[in-house]
Amino acid sequence: MSARLGIIVVSGTLDKVLPAFMLANTSASMGIETGMFFSFYGINVLHKERIKNLTLSTDGAIFFSSLNPGLKDLNTVELVGKTTEMIKEKFKSNKVPSVEDLIKQAIDLGVKIYPCNNALKMFGIDSSELFEGLENPVGASTFINFINSAEKSNVITF
């Protein structure tokens, strides 16, 4: 039976992107054909430079700060910045792969990574600014056809 997993990434925050890639890479390593569609702010994850500026979401920062009372007096911008630094250090000390490494791993595992053509246009991004090894930019209908052409398909959105 042919099965496919489709993962739609519309967020460009670390706490959404890391699990999206971890699920995609796990799925692909289990032999499930996997595709990821990056639209809206998620398109920044595939950008060679913008990926360097990914942060935690506000929700993630608030949660993470609840574990550290010393952060309670920070405004939202400061909180996101400080907790992003802290979580990156925690990832590094726990040997969690970087997003860049997860992208490379996904490509090596055969995950089809589709940039959204409309998101590229909307944010003024040229496909040459994206990582190597991605699929050509597509519209939503192409990704939906990818998902629906399997006997069994599942979709997750981040």
C-alpha positions as CSV (number, residue, x, y, z in Angstrom):
1,M,0.0,0.0,0.0
2,S,1.4,3.4,-0.9
3,A,1.3,5.9,1.9
4,R,2.3,9.6,1.9
5,L,2.8,12.1,4.6
6,G,2.3,15.8,3.7
7,I,3.6,18.4,6.1
8,I,2.5,22.0,5.6
9,V,4.8,24.6,7.2
10,V,3.3,28.1,7.5
11,S,5.2,29.2,10.5
12,G,8.8,30.3,10.6
13,T,9.5,29.7,14.3
14,L,11.9,27.2,15.8
15,D,9.3,25.6,18.0
16,K,7.2,24.7,14.9
17,V,10.0,24.0,12.3
18,L,12.1,21.6,14.4
19,P,9.2,19.1,15.0
20,A,8.1,19.4,11.4
21,F,11.5,18.3,10.2
22,M,11.9,15.7,12.9
23,L,8.5,14.1,11.8
24,A,9.4,14.4,8.1
25,N,12.8,12.8,8.6
26,T,11.4,10.0,10.8
27,S,8.6,9.3,8.3
28,A,11.0,9.2,5.3
29,S,13.4,6.9,7.2
30,M,10.5,4.5,7.8
31,G,10.0,4.3,4.0
32,I,6.9,6.6,3.9
33,E,7.0,9.0,1.0
34,T,7.1,12.5,2.5
35,G,6.6,16.0,1.2
36,M,6.8,19.4,2.9
37,F,5.1,22.5,1.6
38,F,6.5,25.8,2.8
39,S,4.2,28.8,2.6
40,F,3.6,32.2,4.3
41,Y,6.3,32.7,6.9
42,G,7.5,29.2,6.6
43,I,9.2,30.1,3.4
44,N,11.9,31.9,5.4
45,V,13.0,28.5,6.7
46,L,14.2,27.6,3.2
47,H,16.0,31.0,2.7
48,K,19.8,30.7,3.0
49,E,20.0,34.0,5.0
50,R,16.6,34.4,6.7
51,I,16.9,31.0,8.4
52,K,19.6,32.5,10.6
53,N,17.0,34.8,12.2
54,L,14.4,32.1,13.3
55,T,13.2,32.6,16.8
56,L,10.8,31.0,19.2
57,S,7.1,31.8,18.8
58,T,5.7,34.2,21.4
59,D,3.8,31.2,22.9
60,G,7.0,29.2,23.0
61,A,8.9,32.1,24.7
62,I,6.1,32.5,27.3
63,F,6.2,28.8,28.1
64,F,10.0,28.7,28.3
65,S,10.0,31.7,30.5
66,S,7.6,30.1,32.9
67,L,10.5,27.7,33.7
68,N,12.8,30.6,34.5
69,P,11.3,33.3,36.9
70,G,14.2,35.6,36.1
71,L,12.6,36.4,32.7
72,K,9.2,37.5,34.0
73,D,9.8,41.2,33.7
74,L,10.9,41.3,30.1
75,N,8.7,42.7,27.4
76,T,7.6,40.4,24.5
77,V,10.4,41.3,22.1
78,E,13.1,41.0,24.8
79,L,11.5,37.7,26.0
80,V,11.5,36.2,22.5
81,G,15.1,37.2,22.0
82,K,16.3,35.9,25.3
83,T,14.4,32.6,25.3
84,T,15.5,32.0,21.6
85,E,19.2,32.4,22.7
86,M,18.5,30.1,25.7
87,I,16.8,27.4,23.7
88,K,19.5,27.4,21.0
89,E,22.1,26.8,23.8
90,K,19.9,24.0,25.2
91,F,19.6,22.4,21.8
92,K,23.3,22.6,21.3
93,S,24.1,21.1,24.7
94,N,21.6,18.3,24.0
95,K,23.0,17.7,20.5
96,V,19.7,18.7,18.8
97,P,20.5,19.2,15.1
98,S,20.2,22.7,13.6
99,V,17.4,23.4,11.2
100,E,20.0,23.6,8.4
101,D,21.2,20.1,9.3
102,L,17.6,18.8,9.4
103,I,17.0,20.3,5.9
104,K,20.1,18.5,4.6
105,Q,19.1,15.3,6.3
106,A,15.6,15.6,4.8
107,I,16.9,16.1,1.3
108,D,19.3,13.1,1.8
109,L,16.3,11.0,2.9
110,G,14.3,11.9,-0.1
111,V,11.8,14.2,1.5
112,K,10.3,16.4,-1.2
113,I,10.6,20.0,-0.1
114,Y,8.3,22.3,-2.0
115,P,8.6,26.1,-1.7
116,C,5.3,27.9,-2.3
117,N,5.4,29.9,-5.4
118,N,3.0,32.5,-4.1
119,A,4.9,33.0,-0.9
120,L,8.1,33.6,-2.9
121,K,6.3,36.3,-4.9
122,M,4.6,37.8,-1.8
123,F,7.9,38.2,0.1
124,G,10.1,39.1,-2.9
125,I,12.3,36.0,-2.7
126,D,14.0,34.6,-5.8
127,S,14.4,30.8,-5.8
128,S,18.1,31.3,-6.2
129,E,18.1,32.5,-2.5
130,L,16.9,29.2,-1.3
131,F,18.8,26.1,-0.3
132,E,20.0,23.6,-3.0
133,G,18.2,20.3,-3.4
134,L,14.6,21.6,-3.0
135,E,11.8,20.9,-5.5
136,N,10.8,23.6,-7.9
137,P,8.4,26.2,-6.4
138,V,4.8,25.1,-6.8
139,G,1.3,26.2,-6.0
140,A,-1.0,24.6,-3.4
141,S,-2.8,22.4,-6.0
142,T,0.5,20.7,-7.0
143,F,1.1,19.8,-3.3
144,I,-2.4,18.6,-2.8
145,N,-2.1,16.4,-5.9
146,F,1.2,15.0,-4.4
147,I,-0.7,14.1,-1.2
148,N,-3.8,12.7,-2.8
149,S,-2.1,10.5,-5.3
150,A,-1.3,7.9,-2.6
151,E,-3.6,5.1,-1.5
152,K,-3.3,6.5,2.1
153,S,-2.3,10.0,3.0
154,N,-1.9,12.1,6.1
155,V,-1.4,15.8,6.5
156,I,0.1,17.7,9.4
157,T,0.3,21.5,9.6
158,F,2.8,23.6,11.5
